[in-house]
Amino acid sequence: MSTTVTGTIEHRDIGMGAWALVTDEGVTYELPRSVDKKLLKAGQKAKVTGKVREDIMTTAMIGPVLEVKSFDVISSD
């Protein structure tokens, strides 16, 4: 099932580092390392469409993993 969320990209200094999308409502999704590097800019706001993966665990464990299918950058710092 596909979901679309809007939020801000954050880099977390956990272990080797992790990337997250934090929604305006405060929900944190972990972004996999395989995501398009154009999305991975701390402070950038984006609208992301993807699938929440319940079958994946990570070492950072900062939230559910959001497998990104597409994204639109809304604003960039």
PDB file of N, CA, C, O and CB in Angstrom:
ATOM      1  N   MET A   1       0.837  -1.176   0.000  1.00  0.00           N
ATOM      2  CA  MET A   1       0.000   0.000   0.000  1.00  0.00           C
ATOM      3  C   MET A   1       0.886   1.244   0.000  1.00  0.00           C
ATOM      4  O   MET A   1       1.825   1.348   0.789  1.00  0.00           O
ATOM      5  CB  MET A   1      -0.955  -0.005   1.215  1.00  0.00           C
ATOM      6  N   SER A   2       0.585   2.167  -0.873  1.00  0.00           N
ATOM      7  CA  SER A   2       1.366   3.384  -1.026  1.00  0.00           C
ATOM      8  C   SER A   2       0.865   4.478  -0.087  1.00  0.00           C
ATOM      9  O   SER A   2      -0.331   4.583   0.184  1.00  0.00           O
ATOM     10  CB  SER A   2       1.317   3.866  -2.473  1.00  0.00           C
ATOM     11  N   THR A   3       1.798   5.286   0.401  1.00  0.00           N
ATOM     12  CA  THR A   3       1.454   6.403   1.267  1.00  0.00           C
ATOM     13  C   THR A   3       2.219   7.633   0.807  1.00  0.00           C
ATOM     14  O   THR A   3       3.324   7.517   0.278  1.00  0.00           O
ATOM     15  CB  THR A   3       1.765   6.080   2.753  1.00  0.00           C
ATOM     16  N   THR A   4       1.637   8.810   1.006  1.00  0.00           N
ATOM     17  CA  THR A   4       2.307  10.060   0.678  1.00  0.00           C
ATOM     18  C   THR A   4       2.370  10.914   1.924  1.00  0.00           C
ATOM     19  O   THR A   4       1.351  11.152   2.573  1.00  0.00           O
ATOM     20  CB  THR A   4       1.584  10.807  -0.469  1.00  0.00           C
ATOM     21  N   VAL A   5       3.573  11.379   2.264  1.00  0.00           N
ATOM     22  CA  VAL A   5       3.775  12.211   3.453  1.00  0.00           C
ATOM     23  C   VAL A   5       4.647  13.410   3.091  1.00  0.00           C
ATOM     24  O   VAL A   5       5.471  13.346   2.179  1.00  0.00           O
ATOM     25  CB  VAL A   5       4.424  11.390   4.606  1.00  0.00           C
ATOM     26  N   THR A   6       4.448  14.490   3.818  1.00  0.00           N
ATOM     27  CA  THR A   6       5.244  15.697   3.639  1.00  0.00           C
ATOM     28  C   THR A   6       5.984  15.974   4.931  1.00  0.00           C
ATOM     29  O   THR A   6       5.414  15.895   6.019  1.00  0.00           O
ATOM     30  CB  THR A   6       4.359  16.909   3.230  1.00  0.00           C
ATOM     31  N   GLY A   7       7.262  16.299   4.800  1.00  0.00           N
ATOM     32  CA  GLY A   7       8.035  16.577   5.998  1.00  0.00           C
ATOM     33  C   GLY A   7       9.412  17.120   5.685  1.00  0.00           C
ATOM     34  O   GLY A   7       9.710  17.490   4.550  1.00  0.00           O
ATOM     35  N   THR A   8      10.245  17.163   6.709  1.00  0.00           N
ATOM     36  CA  THR A   8      11.584  17.715   6.619  1.00  0.00           C
ATOM     37  C   THR A   8      12.616  16.603   6.742  1.00  0.00           C
ATOM     38  O   THR A   8      12.490  15.718   7.588  1.00  0.00           O
ATOM     39  CB  THR A   8      11.805  18.779   7.701  1.00  0.00           C
ATOM     40  N   ILE A   9      13.629  16.653   5.898  1.00  0.00           N
ATOM     41  CA  ILE A   9      14.704  15.663   5.917  1.00  0.00           C
ATOM     42  C   ILE A   9      15.671  16.013   7.051  1.00  0.00           C
ATOM     43  O   ILE A   9      16.074  17.166   7.204  1.00  0.00           O
ATOM     44  CB  ILE A   9      15.451  15.612   4.538  1.00  0.00           C
ATOM     45  N   GLU A  10      16.033  15.007   7.836  1.00  0.00           N
ATOM     46  CA  GLU A  10      16.985  15.188   8.925  1.00  0.00           C
ATOM     47  C   GLU A  10      18.049  14.105   8.859  1.00  0.00           C
ATOM     48  O   GLU A  10      17.777  12.973   8.459  1.00  0.00           O
ATOM     49  CB  GLU A  10      16.270  15.164  10.291  1.00  0.00           C
ATOM     50  N   HIS A  11      19.272  14.466   9.259  1.00  0.00           N
ATOM     51  CA  HIS A  11      20.335  13.473   9.406  1.00  0.00           C
ATOM     52  C   HIS A  11      20.526  13.232  10.896  1.00  0.00           C
ATOM     53  O   HIS A  11      20.694  14.175  11.670  1.00  0.00           O
ATOM     54  CB  HIS A  11      21.676  13.944   8.723  1.00  0.00           C
ATOM     55  N   ARG A  12      20.501  11.976  11.287  1.00  0.00           N
ATOM     56  CA  ARG A  12      20.662  11.600  12.694  1.00  0.00           C
ATOM     57  C   ARG A  12      22.033  10.981  12.890  1.00  0.00           C
ATOM     58  O   ARG A  12      22.430  10.098  12.130  1.00  0.00           O
ATOM     59  CB  ARG A  12      19.547  10.616  13.144  1.00  0.00           C
ATOM     60  N   ASP A  13      22.757  11.433  13.897  1.00  0.00           N
ATOM     61  CA  ASP A  13      24.085  10.904  14.207  1.00  0.00           C
ATOM     62  C   ASP A  13      23.975   9.694  15.118  1.00  0.00           C
ATOM     63  O   ASP A  13      24.351   9.742  16.290  1.00  0.00           O
ATOM     64  CB  ASP A  13      24.961  11.983  14.861  1.00  0.00           C
ATOM     65  N   ILE A  14      23.460   8.617  14.567  1.00  0.00           N
ATOM     66  CA  ILE A  14      23.308   7.354  15.283  1.00  0.00           C
ATOM     67  C   ILE A  14      24.154   6.323  14.546  1.00  0.00           C
ATOM     68  O   ILE A  14      23.933   6.073  13.361  1.00  0.00           O
ATOM     69  CB  ILE A  14      21.791   6.907  15.374  1.00  0.00           C
ATOM     70  N   GLY A  15      25.107   5.732  15.228  1.00  0.00           N
ATOM     71  CA  GLY A  15      25.975   4.751  14.580  1.00  0.00           C
ATOM     72  C   GLY A  15      26.693   5.382  13.404  1.00  0.00           C
ATOM     73  O   GLY A  15      27.424   6.358  13.568  1.00  0.00           O
ATOM     74  N   MET A  16      26.488   4.832  12.226  1.00  0.00           N
ATOM     75  CA  MET A  16      27.103   5.363  11.005  1.00  0.00           C
ATOM     76  C   MET A  16      26.272   6.482  10.397  1.00  0.00           C
ATOM     77  O   MET A  16      26.587   6.975   9.314  1.00  0.00           O
ATOM     78  CB  MET A  16      27.294   4.250   9.981  1.00  0.00           C
ATOM     79  N   GLY A  17      25.222   6.879  11.082  1.00  0.00           N
ATOM     80  CA  GLY A  17      24.349   7.940  10.580  1.00  0.00           C
ATOM     81  C   GLY A  17      23.100   7.360   9.939  1.00  0.00           C
ATOM     82  O   GLY A  17      23.133   6.278   9.352  1.00  0.00           O
ATOM     83  N   ALA A  18      22.020   8.079  10.056  1.00  0.00           N
ATOM     84  CA  ALA A  18      20.755   7.643   9.470  1.00  0.00           C
ATOM     85  C   ALA A  18      20.016   8.871   8.955  1.00  0.00           C
ATOM     86  O   ALA A  18      20.174   9.969   9.488  1.00  0.00           O
ATOM     87  CB  ALA A  18      19.886   6.858  10.508  1.00  0.00           C
ATOM     88  N   TRP A  19      19.209   8.680   7.919  1.00  0.00           N
ATOM     89  CA  TRP A  19      18.405   9.750   7.356  1.00  0.00           C
ATOM     90  C   TRP A  19      16.946   9.520   7.711  1.00  0.00           C
ATOM     91  O   TRP A  19      16.464   8.388   7.728  1.00  0.00           O
ATOM     92  CB  TRP A  19      18.590   9.837   5.827  1.00  0.00           C
ATOM     93  N   ALA A  20      16.253  10.614   7.994  1.00  0.00           N
ATOM     94  CA  ALA A  20      14.859  10.524   8.403  1.00  0.00           C
ATOM     95  C   ALA A  20      14.027  11.580   7.698  1.00  0.00           C
ATOM     96  O   ALA A  20      14.531  12.628   7.296  1.00  0.00           O
ATOM     97  CB  ALA A  20      14.732  10.672   9.918  1.00  0.00           C
ATOM     98  N   LEU A  21      12.753  11.283   7.559  1.00  0.00           N
ATOM     99  CA  LEU A  21      11.753  12.248   7.117  1.00  0.00           C
ATOM    100  C   LEU A  21      10.834  12.446   8.311  1.00  0.00           C
ATOM    101  O   LEU A  21      10.182  11.504   8.760  1.00  0.00           O
ATOM    102  CB  LEU A  21      10.959  11.757   5.819  1.00  0.00           C
ATOM    103  N   VAL A  22      10.783  13.668   8.824  1.00  0.00           N
ATOM    104  CA  VAL A  22       9.934  13.982   9.973  1.00  0.00           C
ATOM    105  C   VAL A  22       8.768  14.806   9.473  1.00  0.00           C
ATOM    106  O   VAL A  22       8.950  15.905   8.948  1.00  0.00           O
ATOM    107  CB  VAL A  22      10.726  14.744  11.090  1.00  0.00           C
ATOM    108  N   THR A  23       7.555  14.266   9.639  1.00  0.00           N
ATOM    109  CA  THR A  23       6.367  14.954   9.139  1.00  0.00           C
ATOM    110  C   THR A  23       6.027  16.151  10.007  1.00  0.00           C
ATOM    111  O   THR A  23       6.548  16.300  11.112  1.00  0.00           O
ATOM    112  CB  THR A  23       5.179  13.996   9.078  1.00  0.00           C
ATOM    113  N   ASP A  24       5.148  17.003   9.499  1.00  0.00           N
ATOM    114  CA  ASP A  24       4.689  18.172  10.241  1.00  0.00           C
ATOM    115  C   ASP A  24       3.956  17.763  11.512  1.00  0.00           C
ATOM    116  O   ASP A  24       3.867  18.542  12.461  1.00  0.00           O
ATOM    117  CB  ASP A  24       3.782  19.035   9.367  1.00  0.00           C
ATOM    118  N   GLU A  25       3.428  16.536  11.529  1.00  0.00           N
ATOM    119  CA  GLU A  25       2.725  16.012  12.703  1.00  0.00           C
ATOM    120  C   GLU A  25       3.679  15.381  13.711  1.00  0.00           C
ATOM    121  O   GLU A  25       3.255  14.964  14.790  1.00  0.00           O
ATOM    122  CB  GLU A  25       1.686  14.991  12.276  1.00  0.00           C
ATOM    123  N   GLY A  26       4.968  15.307  13.365  1.00  0.00           N
ATOM    124  CA  GLY A  26       5.962  14.762  14.282  1.00  0.00           C
ATOM    125  C   GLY A  26       6.263  13.286  14.114  1.00  0.00           C
ATOM    126  O   GLY A  26       6.990  12.718  14.928  1.00  0.00           O
ATOM    127  N   VAL A  27       5.728  12.646  13.082  1.00  0.00           N
ATOM    128  CA  VAL A  27       6.004  11.232  12.827  1.00  0.00           C
ATOM    129  C   VAL A  27       7.343  11.125  12.100  1.00  0.00           C
ATOM    130  O   VAL A  27       7.590  11.846  11.133  1.00  0.00           O
ATOM    131  CB  VAL A  27       4.853  10.568  11.990  1.00  0.00           C
ATOM    132  N   THR A  28       8.206  10.219  12.573  1.00  0.00           N
ATOM    133  CA  THR A  28       9.530  10.024  11.976  1.00  0.00           C
ATOM    134  C   THR A  28       9.563   8.733  11.177  1.00  0.00           C
ATOM    135  O   THR A  28       9.213   7.665  11.680  1.00  0.00           O
ATOM    136  CB  THR A  28      10.623  10.005  13.061  1.00  0.00           C
ATOM    137  N   TYR A  29       9.989   8.848   9.921  1.00  0.00           N
ATOM    138  CA  TYR A  29      10.215   7.692   9.058  1.00  0.00           C
ATOM    139  C   TYR A  29      11.695   7.619   8.743  1.00  0.00           C
ATOM    140  O   TYR A  29      12.312   8.634   8.423  1.00  0.00           O
ATOM    141  CB  TYR A  29       9.368   7.780   7.751  1.00  0.00           C
ATOM    142  N   GLU A  30      12.265   6.444   8.828  1.00  0.00           N
ATOM    143  CA  GLU A  30      13.667   6.267   8.446  1.00  0.00           C
ATOM    144  C   GLU A  30      13.735   6.039   6.944  1.00  0.00           C
ATOM    145  O   GLU A  30      12.948   5.274   6.385  1.00  0.00           O
ATOM    146  CB  GLU A  30      14.322   5.078   9.220  1.00  0.00           C
ATOM    147  N   LEU A  31      14.677   6.705   6.301  1.00  0.00           N
ATOM    148  CA  LEU A  31      14.876   6.552   4.859  1.00  0.00           C
ATOM    149  C   LEU A  31      16.040   5.597   4.621  1.00  0.00           C
ATOM    150  O   LEU A  31      17.097   5.751   5.233  1.00  0.00           O
ATOM    151  CB  LEU A  31      15.141   7.932   4.175  1.00  0.00           C
ATOM    152  N   PRO A  32      15.863   4.614   3.743  1.00  0.00           N
ATOM    153  CA  PRO A  32      16.948   3.661   3.485  1.00  0.00           C
ATOM    154  C   PRO A  32      18.113   4.326   2.750  1.00  0.00           C
ATOM    155  O   PRO A  32      17.927   5.329   2.061  1.00  0.00           O
ATOM    156  CB  PRO A  32      16.426   2.472   2.669  1.00  0.00           C
ATOM    157  N   ARG A  33      19.296   3.771   2.898  1.00  0.00           N
ATOM    158  CA  ARG A  33      20.490   4.328   2.254  1.00  0.00           C
ATOM    159  C   ARG A  33      20.394   4.281   0.725  1.00  0.00           C
ATOM    160  O   ARG A  33      21.112   5.016   0.047  1.00  0.00           O
ATOM    161  CB  ARG A  33      21.735   3.571   2.717  1.00  0.00           C
ATOM    162  N   SER A  34      19.544   3.452   0.183  1.00  0.00           N
ATOM    163  CA  SER A  34      19.417   3.296  -1.266  1.00  0.00           C
ATOM    164  C   SER A  34      18.610   4.416  -1.922  1.00  0.00           C
ATOM    165  O   SER A  34      18.469   4.436  -3.145  1.00  0.00           O
ATOM    166  CB  SER A  34      18.777   1.969  -1.578  1.00  0.00           C
ATOM    167  N   VAL A  35      18.078   5.347  -1.125  1.00  0.00           N
ATOM    168  CA  VAL A  35      17.240   6.420  -1.660  1.00  0.00           C
ATOM    169  C   VAL A  35      18.065   7.370  -2.534  1.00  0.00           C
ATOM    170  O   VAL A  35      19.272   7.512  -2.337  1.00  0.00           O
ATOM    171  CB  VAL A  35      16.568   7.200  -0.512  1.00  0.00           C
ATOM    172  N   ASP A  36      17.414   8.010  -3.487  1.00  0.00           N
ATOM    173  CA  ASP A  36      18.057   8.991  -4.377  1.00  0.00           C
ATOM    174  C   ASP A  36      18.759  10.055  -3.524  1.00  0.00           C
ATOM    175  O   ASP A  36      18.139  10.668  -2.655  1.00  0.00           O
ATOM    176  CB  ASP A  36      17.004   9.657  -5.340  1.00  0.00           C
ATOM    177  N   LYS A  37      20.026  10.265  -3.772  1.00  0.00           N
ATOM    178  CA  LYS A  37      20.836  11.191  -2.966  1.00  0.00           C
ATOM    179  C   LYS A  37      20.350  12.633  -3.065  1.00  0.00           C
ATOM    180  O   LYS A  37      20.691  13.448  -2.208  1.00  0.00           O
ATOM    181  CB  LYS A  37      22.290  11.119  -3.398  1.00  0.00           C
ATOM    182  N   LYS A  38      19.566  12.970  -4.080  1.00  0.00           N
ATOM    183  CA  LYS A  38      19.017  14.325  -4.215  1.00  0.00           C
ATOM    184  C   LYS A  38      18.021  14.639  -3.098  1.00  0.00           C
ATOM    185  O   LYS A  38      17.778  15.804  -2.783  1.00  0.00           O
ATOM    186  CB  LYS A  38      18.336  14.488  -5.582  1.00  0.00           C
ATOM    187  N   LEU A  39      17.456  13.602  -2.510  1.00  0.00           N
ATOM    188  CA  LEU A  39      16.511  13.787  -1.409  1.00  0.00           C
ATOM    189  C   LEU A  39      17.236  14.029  -0.094  1.00  0.00           C
ATOM    190  O   LEU A  39      16.705  14.696   0.793  1.00  0.00           O
ATOM    191  CB  LEU A  39      15.596  12.571  -1.284  1.00  0.00           C
ATOM    192  N   LEU A  40      18.443  13.494   0.038  1.00  0.00           N
ATOM    193  CA  LEU A  40      19.156  13.503   1.315  1.00  0.00           C
ATOM    194  C   LEU A  40      19.913  14.809   1.556  1.00  0.00           C
ATOM    195  O   LEU A  40      21.138  14.860   1.441  1.00  0.00           O
ATOM    196  CB  LEU A  40      20.122  12.338   1.372  1.00  0.00           C
ATOM    197  N   LYS A  41      19.179  15.845   1.885  1.00  0.00           N
ATOM    198  CA  LYS A  41      19.763  17.135   2.232  1.00  0.00           C
ATOM    199  C   LYS A  41      19.067  17.616   3.497  1.00  0.00           C
ATOM    200  O   LYS A  41      17.877  17.931   3.476  1.00  0.00           O
ATOM    201  CB  LYS A  41      19.618  18.179   1.060  1.00  0.00           C
ATOM    202  N   ALA A  42      19.814  17.672   4.602  1.00  0.00           N
ATOM    203  CA  ALA A  42      19.232  18.065   5.884  1.00  0.00           C
ATOM    204  C   ALA A  42      18.575  19.436   5.787  1.00  0.00           C
ATOM    205  O   ALA A  42      19.154  20.375   5.240  1.00  0.00           O
ATOM    206  CB  ALA A  42      20.304  18.072   6.978  1.00  0.00           C
ATOM    207  N   GLY A  43      17.352  19.544   6.325  1.00  0.00           N
ATOM    208  CA  GLY A  43      16.606  20.791   6.321  1.00  0.00           C
ATOM    209  C   GLY A  43      15.692  20.950   5.126  1.00  0.00           C
ATOM    210  O   GLY A  43      14.848  21.846   5.098  1.00  0.00           O
ATOM    211  N   GLN A  44      15.853  20.089   4.141  1.00  0.00           N
ATOM    212  CA  GLN A  44      15.023  20.151   2.938  1.00  0.00           C
ATOM    213  C   GLN A  44      13.622  19.644   3.234  1.00  0.00           C
ATOM    214  O   GLN A  44      13.457  18.640   3.927  1.00  0.00           O
ATOM    215  CB  GLN A  44      15.653  19.334   1.798  1.00  0.00           C
ATOM    216  N   LYS A  45      12.612  20.331   2.712  1.00  0.00           N
ATOM    217  CA  LYS A  45      11.238  19.895   2.889  1.00  0.00           C
ATOM    218  C   LYS A  45      10.804  19.193   1.605  1.00  0.00           C
ATOM    219  O   LYS A  45      11.062  19.680   0.504  1.00  0.00           O
ATOM    220  CB  LYS A  45      10.293  21.099   3.231  1.00  0.00           C
ATOM    221  N   ALA A  46      10.139  18.038   1.754  1.00  0.00           N
ATOM    222  CA  ALA A  46       9.774  17.253   0.580  1.00  0.00           C
ATOM    223  C   ALA A  46       8.452  16.532   0.783  1.00  0.00           C
ATOM    224  O   ALA A  46       8.040  16.247   1.907  1.00  0.00           O
ATOM    225  CB  ALA A  46      10.868  16.250   0.254  1.00  0.00           C
ATOM    226  N   LYS A  47       7.806  16.249  -0.329  1.00  0.00           N
ATOM    227  CA  LYS A  47       6.606  15.412  -0.367  1.00  0.00           C
ATOM    228  C   LYS A  47       7.056  14.076  -0.948  1.00  0.00           C
ATOM    229  O   LYS A  47       7.527  14.004  -2.083  1.00  0.00           O
ATOM    230  CB  LYS A  47       5.426  16.075  -1.229  1.00  0.00           C
ATOM    231  N   VAL A  48       6.902  13.011  -0.144  1.00  0.00           N
ATOM    232  CA  VAL A  48       7.447  11.701  -0.506  1.00  0.00           C
ATOM    233  C   VAL A  48       6.321  10.676  -0.619  1.00  0.00           C
ATOM    234  O   VAL A  48       5.448  10.592   0.245  1.00  0.00           O
ATOM    235  CB  VAL A  48       8.496  11.237   0.536  1.00  0.00           C
ATOM    236  N   THR A  49       6.358   9.907  -1.693  1.00  0.00           N
ATOM    237  CA  THR A  49       5.423   8.803  -1.880  1.00  0.00           C
ATOM    238  C   THR A  49       6.221   7.513  -1.810  1.00  0.00           C
ATOM    239  O   THR A  49       7.270   7.385  -2.442  1.00  0.00           O
ATOM    240  CB  THR A  49       4.647   8.922  -3.239  1.00  0.00           C
ATOM    241  N   GLY A  50       5.721   6.563  -1.041  1.00  0.00           N
ATOM    242  CA  GLY A  50       6.422   5.302  -0.905  1.00  0.00           C
ATOM    243  C   GLY A  50       5.623   4.293  -0.127  1.00  0.00           C
ATOM    244  O   GLY A  50       4.418   4.444   0.076  1.00  0.00           O
ATOM    245  N   LYS A  51       6.316   3.260   0.304  1.00  0.00           N
ATOM    246  CA  LYS A  51       5.697   2.158   1.034  1.00  0.00           C
ATOM    247  C   LYS A  51       6.367   2.016   2.390  1.00  0.00           C
ATOM    248  O   LYS A  51       7.593   1.952   2.478  1.00  0.00           O
ATOM    249  CB  LYS A  51       5.795   0.834   0.233  1.00  0.00           C
ATOM    250  N   VAL A  52       5.573   1.968   3.436  1.00  0.00           N
ATOM    251  CA  VAL A  52       6.107   1.727   4.773  1.00  0.00           C
ATOM    252  C   VAL A  52       6.399   0.236   4.879  1.00  0.00           C
ATOM    253  O   VAL A  52       5.509  -0.597   4.709  1.00  0.00           O
ATOM    254  CB  VAL A  52       5.105   2.203   5.899  1.00  0.00           C
ATOM    255  N   ARG A  53       7.654  -0.087   5.160  1.00  0.00           N
ATOM    256  CA  ARG A  53       8.092  -1.480   5.218  1.00  0.00           C
ATOM    257  C   ARG A  53       8.051  -1.984   6.651  1.00  0.00           C
ATOM    258  O   ARG A  53       8.851  -1.563   7.486  1.00  0.00           O
ATOM    259  CB  ARG A  53       9.510  -1.632   4.637  1.00  0.00           C
ATOM    260  N   GLU A  54       7.139  -2.864   6.930  1.00  0.00           N
ATOM    261  CA  GLU A  54       7.003  -3.458   8.262  1.00  0.00           C
ATOM    262  C   GLU A  54       7.939  -4.653   8.433  1.00  0.00           C
ATOM    263  O   GLU A  54       8.119  -5.150   9.544  1.00  0.00           O
ATOM    264  CB  GLU A  54       5.551  -3.889   8.509  1.00  0.00           C
ATOM    265  N   ASP A  55       8.535  -5.114   7.325  1.00  0.00           N
ATOM    266  CA  ASP A  55       9.353  -6.324   7.347  1.00  0.00           C
ATOM    267  C   ASP A  55      10.855  -6.029   7.431  1.00  0.00           C
ATOM    268  O   ASP A  55      11.673  -6.934   7.267  1.00  0.00           O
ATOM    269  CB  ASP A  55       9.068  -7.150   6.115  1.00  0.00           C
ATOM    270  N   ILE A  56      11.218  -4.772   7.686  1.00  0.00           N
ATOM    271  CA  ILE A  56      12.625  -4.382   7.745  1.00  0.00           C
ATOM    272  C   ILE A  56      12.946  -3.780   9.109  1.00  0.00           C
ATOM    273  O   ILE A  56      12.193  -2.962   9.637  1.00  0.00           O
ATOM    274  CB  ILE A  56      12.962  -3.379   6.621  1.00  0.00           C
ATOM    275  N   MET A  57      14.090  -4.204   9.673  1.00  0.00           N
ATOM    276  CA  MET A  57      14.595  -3.592  10.899  1.00  0.00           C
ATOM    277  C   MET A  57      15.951  -2.972  10.568  1.00  0.00           C
ATOM    278  O   MET A  57      16.673  -3.463   9.701  1.00  0.00           O
ATOM    279  CB  MET A  57      14.711  -4.646  12.075  1.00  0.00           C
ATOM    280  N   THR A  58      16.286  -1.891  11.266  1.00  0.00           N
ATOM    281  CA  THR A  58      17.568  -1.238  11.045  1.00  0.00           C
ATOM    282  C   THR A  58      18.301  -1.092  12.374  1.00  0.00           C
ATOM    283  O   THR A  58      17.718  -1.295  13.439  1.00  0.00           O
ATOM    284  CB  THR A  58      17.376   0.141  10.370  1.00  0.00           C
ATOM    285  N   THR A  59      19.555  -0.745  12.305  1.00  0.00           N
ATOM    286  CA  THR A  59      20.309  -0.538  13.534  1.00  0.00           C
ATOM    287  C   THR A  59      19.940   0.783  14.200  1.00  0.00           C
ATOM    288  O   THR A  59      20.045   0.909  15.420  1.00  0.00           O
ATOM    289  CB  THR A  59      21.803  -0.578  13.248  1.00  0.00           C
ATOM    290  N   ALA A  60      19.510   1.770  13.414  1.00  0.00           N
ATOM    291  CA  ALA A  60      19.139   3.074  13.983  1.00  0.00           C
ATOM    292  C   ALA A  60      17.795   3.011  14.709  1.00  0.00           C
ATOM    293  O   ALA A  60      17.630   3.615  15.769  1.00  0.00           O
ATOM    294  CB  ALA A  60      19.083   4.138  12.880  1.00  0.00           C
ATOM    295  N   MET A  61      16.847   2.287  14.145  1.00  0.00           N
ATOM    296  CA  MET A  61      15.517   2.112  14.742  1.00  0.00           C
ATOM    297  C   MET A  61      14.905   3.451  15.181  1.00  0.00           C
ATOM    298  O   MET A  61      14.458   3.590  16.320  1.00  0.00           O
ATOM    299  CB  MET A  61      15.604   1.161  15.943  1.00  0.00           C
ATOM    300  N   ILE A  62      14.889   4.426  14.275  1.00  0.00           N
ATOM    301  CA  ILE A  62      14.335   5.743  14.592  1.00  0.00           C
ATOM    302  C   ILE A  62      12.879   5.890  14.157  1.00  0.00           C
ATOM    303  O   ILE A  62      12.238   6.902  14.439  1.00  0.00           O
ATOM    304  CB  ILE A  62      15.168   6.821  13.938  1.00  0.00           C
ATOM    305  N   GLY A  63      12.372   4.887  13.478  1.00  0.00           N
ATOM    306  CA  GLY A  63      10.986   4.902  13.024  1.00  0.00           C
ATOM    307  C   GLY A  63      10.807   3.883  11.921  1.00  0.00           C
ATOM    308  O   GLY A  63      11.774   3.250  11.499  1.00  0.00           O
ATOM    309  N   PRO A  64       9.576   3.715  11.444  1.00  0.00           N
ATOM    310  CA  PRO A  64       9.346   2.770  10.356  1.00  0.00           C
ATOM    311  C   PRO A  64      10.128   3.182   9.109  1.00  0.00           C
ATOM    312  O   PRO A  64      10.312   4.371   8.850  1.00  0.00           O
ATOM    313  CB  PRO A  64       7.846   2.673  10.036  1.00  0.00           C
ATOM    314  N   VAL A  65      10.583   2.202   8.346  1.00  0.00           N
ATOM    315  CA  VAL A  65      11.327   2.470   7.121  1.00  0.00           C
ATOM    316  C   VAL A  65      10.349   2.827   6.010  1.00  0.00           C
ATOM    317  O   VAL A  65       9.383   2.104   5.762  1.00  0.00           O
ATOM    318  CB  VAL A  65      12.197   1.249   6.718  1.00  0.00           C
ATOM    319  N   LEU A  66      10.609   3.958   5.339  1.00  0.00           N
ATOM    320  CA  LEU A  66       9.791   4.388   4.212  1.00  0.00           C
ATOM    321  C   LEU A  66      10.582   4.157   2.934  1.00  0.00           C
ATOM    322  O   LEU A  66      11.555   4.858   2.657  1.00  0.00           O
ATOM    323  CB  LEU A  66       9.371   5.888   4.350  1.00  0.00           C
ATOM    324  N   GLU A  67      10.153   3.164   2.154  1.00  0.00           N
ATOM    325  CA  GLU A  67      10.786   2.862   0.872  1.00  0.00           C
ATOM    326  C   GLU A  67      10.263   3.879  -0.134  1.00  0.00           C
ATOM    327  O   GLU A  67       9.090   3.835  -0.505  1.00  0.00           O
ATOM    328  CB  GLU A  67      10.492   1.380   0.405  1.00  0.00           C
ATOM    329  N   VAL A  68      11.107   4.777  -0.572  1.00  0.00           N
ATOM    330  CA  VAL A  68      10.698   5.907  -1.411  1.00  0.00           C
ATOM    331  C   VAL A  68      10.513   5.466  -2.863  1.00  0.00           C
ATOM    332  O   VAL A  68      11.407   4.871  -3.464  1.00  0.00           O
ATOM    333  CB  VAL A  68      11.737   7.044  -1.329  1.00  0.00           C
ATOM    334  N   LYS A  69       9.338   5.770  -3.410  1.00  0.00           N
ATOM    335  CA  LYS A  69       9.058   5.502  -4.818  1.00  0.00           C
ATOM    336  C   LYS A  69       9.258   6.774  -5.649  1.00  0.00           C
ATOM    337  O   LYS A  69       9.774   6.720  -6.765  1.00  0.00           O
ATOM    338  CB  LYS A  69       7.617   4.962  -4.993  1.00  0.00           C
ATOM    339  N   SER A  70       8.842   7.925  -5.086  1.00  0.00           N
ATOM    340  CA  SER A  70       9.021   9.209  -5.768  1.00  0.00           C
ATOM    341  C   SER A  70       8.990  10.316  -4.724  1.00  0.00           C
ATOM    342  O   SER A  70       8.512  10.122  -3.606  1.00  0.00           O
ATOM    343  CB  SER A  70       7.918   9.436  -6.858  1.00  0.00           C
ATOM    344  N   PHE A  71       9.510  11.487  -5.109  1.00  0.00           N
ATOM    345  CA  PHE A  71       9.489  12.629  -4.193  1.00  0.00           C
ATOM    346  C   PHE A  71       9.534  13.931  -4.983  1.00  0.00           C
ATOM    347  O   PHE A  71      10.011  13.982  -6.117  1.00  0.00           O
ATOM    348  CB  PHE A  71      10.672  12.560  -3.200  1.00  0.00           C
ATOM    349  N   ASP A  72       9.026  14.973  -4.350  1.00  0.00           N
ATOM    350  CA  ASP A  72       9.101  16.325  -4.879  1.00  0.00           C
ATOM    351  C   ASP A  72       9.676  17.209  -3.789  1.00  0.00           C
ATOM    352  O   ASP A  72       9.172  17.226  -2.667  1.00  0.00           O
ATOM    353  CB  ASP A  72       7.702  16.839  -5.354  1.00  0.00           C
ATOM    354  N   VAL A  73      10.729  17.942  -4.116  1.00  0.00           N
ATOM    355  CA  VAL A  73      11.312  18.882  -3.166  1.00  0.00           C
ATOM    356  C   VAL A  73      10.403  20.121  -3.126  1.00  0.00           C
ATOM    357  O   VAL A  73      10.087  20.710  -4.159  1.00  0.00           O
ATOM    358  CB  VAL A  73      12.799  19.262  -3.568  1.00  0.00           C
ATOM    359  N   ILE A  74       9.997  20.494  -1.923  1.00  0.00           N
ATOM    360  CA  ILE A  74       9.130  21.661  -1.732  1.00  0.00           C
ATOM    361  C   ILE A  74       9.975  22.899  -1.479  1.00  0.00           C
ATOM    362  O   ILE A  74       9.741  23.951  -2.074  1.00  0.00           O
ATOM    363  CB  ILE A  74       8.147  21.433  -0.560  1.00  0.00           C
ATOM    364  N   SER A  75      10.950  22.772  -0.602  1.00  0.00           N
ATOM    365  CA  SER A  75      11.870  23.880  -0.337  1.00  0.00           C
ATOM    366  C   SER A  75      13.196  23.314   0.131  1.00  0.00           C
ATOM    367  O   SER A  75      13.261  22.223   0.698  1.00  0.00           O
ATOM    368  CB  SER A  75      11.286  24.861   0.720  1.00  0.00           C
ATOM    369  N   SER A  76      14.245  24.070  -0.115  1.00  0.00           N
ATOM    370  CA  SER A  76      15.578  23.617   0.245  1.00  0.00           C
ATOM    371  C   SER A  76      16.304  24.747   0.949  1.00  0.00           C
ATOM    372  O   SER A  76      16.209  25.905   0.541  1.00  0.00           O
ATOM    373  CB  SER A  76      16.366  23.144  -1.000  1.00  0.00           C
ATOM    374  N   ASP A  77      17.036  24.410   2.018  1.00  0.00           N
ATOM    375  CA  ASP A  77      17.808  25.421   2.742  1.00  0.00           C
ATOM    376  C   ASP A  77      19.089  25.755   2.020  1.00  0.00           C
ATOM    377  O   ASP A  77      19.862  26.590   2.490  1.00  0.00           O
ATOM    378  CB  ASP A  77      18.120  24.951   4.148  1.00  0.00           C
TER     379      ASP A  77
END
